[in-house]
């Protein structure tokens, strides 16, 4: 199940990455290695095995519904690259 | 409506749960706060933070599931839905894809006296996204501003089966769903504030065809009216396209409230590829039978139970019962009124008539009004005692509604007491009869209208305050002497 260059391009778009043709070839190769490795799992007989839901032996980890105030707005926005009137400022979307 | 085609509608409803804090962090969910003042490193998507699930959100989801006759999952878990958008700081939304908390439910609707059961495919928990503010429109803006206060609020997405066959059925479904959510106490369901949001999947197919037509998803529906109008528009558009031999495409369209049309947003070609996978940061949720029983015990009357009670115990028509159970506040108002004034149909008429009219005109909910049930009861007792006429009562009611004053106070202030004193009325009748000899002639010649003319004149002279029964009696006596 080798990845085609079209699929690599699709993934690049989803990840908002601009790739050169060399990079596309490089990543296609690397991703195919990963897929091949993961394919080894298919050699296991899992007919009577329930799909695993979670790796750790934990469940029902809850918080109670009580407010804990967060940082001030100035603190929150400290690391933002652009700010306007208390908002994060981002480039146009469409 | 073209009879050769059948409309098929399914709804996806997002409900903001009424938790005090967000679903995965302890930030407040208070509506209307200054931008970015209810945000912590967790819901801002800072690296190194971890989500911790709000127990109350799970409880509300179980409650909703029970109210919608769903199966509650024994094991439920969360997945990541990946996409880039500035209102989603982590670049993924935590949602439930593989193992939703509720599935296979239903709710019953009634349209034009036909009852129908609408299937509910699933209901799952997820986090809300932030809010974007554009300068001008989304396409013409130079840049956008992000407020993350709403980001991370607890949402329940409720997905119906494509079981609805008209815009009216879709509206009835949403109204019933809203009533159930309000009675269950899990959400405020304010469409204007966005705590209840609805997308509609609409397709048409030739009558008799079993496979579904090409489906269009309509977004941006923030009122019942918008839902109904947009489906009607979309069905017309799709039928016209088919009739003209055009091929419909599966796409997302937005409802343009101003122009009353749907407009294309994006097609399936650029449809999202969300690459769902289990969120390793969140442990699964195990829901025991004991927990379900506990939630079930905490539930109070639901709309359909209340409807039955109003029909069986109060003797109200089904229609009245369905209107009075649209919101818990309406039902509470009714219940309070009839404990003090045991005439359910009269109380119901006032709520469905005058009260709902004033609420609609002012675009208000009953809980926002200053009127209390006890004051309506006082008013009804004043009518019964003959202190005011039924007609004047409506004027008094309007004043009660807008000022919150007691009926007696308004009657006193405005001098609206009903005139029942026979001598006063007799004097006035004498004057009117003397001033209109021609109408008296008409009356003697058997013209029914003439009698009404005299009643009208007297009501005018007394500004509607004359007691109609006494006026009728006195006028008949007086005219019989002519």
Interface residues (C-beta under 8 A of the other chain):
Chain A: X10 X14 X16 X53 X54 X55 X56 X58 X59 X60 X61 X62 X63 X64 X65 X66 X67 X68 X69 X70 X71 X72 X73 X76 X77 X82 X84 X85 X86 X87 X88 X89 X90 X91 X92 X93 X94
Chain B: X19 X20 X21 X25 X26 X27 X28 X34 X35 X36 X37 X38 X39 X40 X41 X44 X52 X53 X54 X55 X56 X57 X58 X75 X77 X82 X84 X85 X86 X99 X132 X133 X138 X139 X141 X142 X143 X144 X145 X146 X147 X148 X273 X275 X278 X280 X282 X283 X284 X285 X286
